[in-house]
Amino acid sequence: MPGHRINLHLVSDATGETLNAIARATTVQFEHADIVYHRWSLIRTRFQLHRVLEGVEHEPGPVLSTLVDRALRAELETTCRRLNVAVVNVLDPVMNLLQDFIGEEAAARPGRQYALNADYFRRIDAMHYVLAHDDGQAQPGLAEADVVLVGVSRSSKTPTCFYLANRGTKAANVPLVPNLPEPPGLETVECPVVGLTLDPAALIEIRRHRLRLIAAGNAAAIARQNSTEYIDEEAVKAELLWARRLCNRRGWPVIDVTRRSIEETAATVLQLMDAWHERRRKDAEAVKA
């Protein structure tokens, strides 16, 4: 029923990121539903679970759960049956598949994906790297990068780098600025270089918004900035064309981010990184042969 209000309870024994991602990916397909999210994270004791059960009873609605503790799961399922509320343990299909394939029962210990292991410290190291190498800083450190993003100002380089860092990827970004020497050091980096571009109209709007924030209501400052080449249509088109030609000349793949989210751009960067490493592997095998 269009406009029908639905309470959706997301019950997790960790941060709830998995459930949030599943909820975003699924509920967006229902354009007319009025969905109210109730997020219950870090539920690891019976006392904590009882708060959840009271919430479900007060505002009944379907429950998505990633609880792995068997006792807590059983209590949640029992209460949901009593309330005639549907509950789905979203990890079960994958967990059961892996148990059958591996021949080992899952440990059922909550929060193990957030253990302070090598992967965790790699993500932290990657975050520090992004901070130190944002916007062309610390050029000598490019040798340590897993990928370098290049593009004109406001082409989403920095947020994409931070997203990649959260995946454990050391991503540096280097601005491409017309009428300045080409960025040094990129021809010698031992990692893929990827260009980011976007539609001129979209870029101008992003830059206008940025300038308004900087001007902070100063009418004279806004007037001066509106006359700059930074947002002049012809100048922006020329800037983008120059940057794309530079990338083509250097053999760097280019991603158009106009209609992409940061997540989609980062996923494409990771695909290009995999393809780059695969080519390197095949070239090394060819040399040995």
Secondary structure, 3 states (H helix, E strand, C coil): CCCCEEEEEEECCCCCHHHHHHHHHHHCCCCCCEEEEEEECCCCCHHHHHHHHHHHHHCCCCEEECCCCHHHHHHHHHHHHHCCCCEEECCHHHHHHHHHHHCCCCCCCCCHHHCCCHHHHHHHHHHHHHHHCHHHCCHHHHHHCCEEEEECCCCCHHHHHHHHHCCCCCEEEEECCCCCCCCCCCCCCCCCEEEEECCHHHHHHHHHHHHHHHHCCCHHHHHHHHCCHHHCHHHHHHHHHHHHHHHHHHCCCEEECCCCCHHHHHHHHHHHHHHHHHHHHHHHHHHHC
